[in-house]
Every structure is written in C-alpha cells, then in structure tokens.
Amino acid sequence: MYSPEELLKKVNQTLDGLAYDRQPVTLYEPIRYVLSLGGKRIRPVLMLLAYQLYKDDSERIMQQAIGLETYHNFTLLHDDVMDQADLRRGHPTVHKKWNDNQAILSGDTMLLQAFQRMLQCDGRVLGDVMQLFVTTTLEIDEGQQFDVEFETRENVTEDEYIEMIRLKTSVLLACALKMGGLLAGASADDQEALYSLGEKIGLAFQLQDDLLDVYGDTKVFGKNIGGDITSNKKTYMLINAVNRANTTQRAELMRWIEAREFNREEKVEAVTRVYDEIGIRQLCEEKINYYFEQGRQYLEQIQVSDGRKAPLRQYIAQMMNRQF
C-alpha cells in the first residue's frame, strides 16, 4: 500500500513518460505542455487511494487515473479559452502560447485521449466505468453552463450556487473515488459511500477556495486574494452577504458591484469589511465544516479496516488543512 506522496510521484512519472508519437506533432505539443505544468493531481490520487482500500496493485488502474487527470486538464484548457485567461499555474495558457483554434482542437483531442484511457480497463466493469465517466462529464458541462449564466443573473440563490459547484467541481472528485472502488471490485454500498464522500469533500473544498480568495494568505494561497470580489463572482459569500445585509450594507455592496471603474485594493477592502460586519466568514466556515463532517461520516461507512482507510484519511485531511 502506497502513501499519497508515493502515488503522486507515480502519477507524475506516468504523465512524464507518456508517448506523443502520432502526427501532426503540432496537435499534441500543447497537450504535452498542459500536462507538464504540474498541479496537485488530486483526482488521480483519490482514484488510486480508493482502489487501495481493497487492493494493493494500484499500478493496474494507472491508465484510468491518468485518463481522469487528462480530462480535468482538458476542462481547464477550454475554461482558459472561455475566460480569455493569460496564465495557468504561472505559465502562458495554450490559447496565448498558440491561439484559440489550437487550444480548442488540442483540448478536444485531450478529451478523446481521456476516453481512450478509460476504455483500457477490465472488460468486466467497462460498461459501468464508461457510464460513470460519461455521466460525470455531462454534469460538469451542465455546471459550467450554470456558472456562465450566473454571471449575468442578479438573483442567484444559495441552493443554486451549491448545486452549480457540486456539478462543476464535486462530481469529478466523487467520480474519482467511486471509480477507484468500482475498479477494485468494491460492493455497491461502498461505491455509493465513496461517491458521496467525494461530493461532500468537493463542496467543502470549493467553499474553502471561495473563503481563501477573501481571507487567505497570498503566500500560502498562491495567488492574489480578492479576485472573486473584483470580478463580482457570485460565490457563497457574496450571495449570502447580499441576502443578509441591512439597507446600508446592501447599498454599499451594490455600489461596488455596479462600479465600472474602481481601485482594486479599495474595493476588496470595502467589500471584505461588509463581509466582516455581517459575519460571512463564520457562516462560510460553518458550511465547510458541515460538508467536511458529512464526508467523514461517509468514510466511516466504507466496509474496510481503519488501517486500509489511513492513507485516504490522511490525504483528505491534507486537502482541507490549508492555512488561512
């Protein structure tokens, strides 16, 4: 049984060793570039850890784990085109380094490579694996569409936001864990518990990301805080601030939301001050803890020994233990 760190090393070694021997080279070079930029590799590591709950030959499902990471990076590549983002992990995005057409075409190829890697699984579970993967990819597209629509809507509710991040973020973590169990021959009950674990941890993880964007340490978080505030992104925090604000606080929030020209630092400080007055940080932390505890309960339901659960438990703790 491998530690999360050892599994991460194996994932990166496999990605580094991928062959790009098809033509034209220009189609595959952006894919090599994207997968070389690093990242936490959360999804393949979760899949391998879930598999390890039952079996010790995790190398056997490495292609499916890499398939999930390929798919995740495909979504990031297309997100960057949609957002016209300049940087990804501190490096130029594909559409900036090449162009939009190249990014779209190479992204489409990554999606097909992800399916190709999924197809290499044990034929006895192939149908179930592909059904889970296809359903997940459809849900992620649905979540992305909701996110796009929310940009121009002023009446997004908390429940709508939670459903959007469940679709856009959580279901891929849930898929990773359930697929690991499925490929290892886990019982149907354990597979569902793994899926629910991923869903709840994914919600907690995304809400924590929202919180860190306002209250995080730039050095720890890895990017400037306040990006969600300056872009008026409808996060759990902004939605609840608008709904819970008194007349004066709501007027202040709307003044900054509607401002077309502003000083970035001044806007971040002003909106954060309103959040502090309303108690938004505490509210968000309580919601994070709620989902985290739900995830813990699903982990306890899985019918394997605590010793087998230890690496997965350790990894989830590391995921959530980000400094504020």
Summary of the structure (lengths in Angstrom):
residues: 324
radius of gyration: 20.5
end to end distance: 32.1
largest distance: 62.8
contacts: 1040
relative contact order: 0.11
helix: 76%
strand: 1%
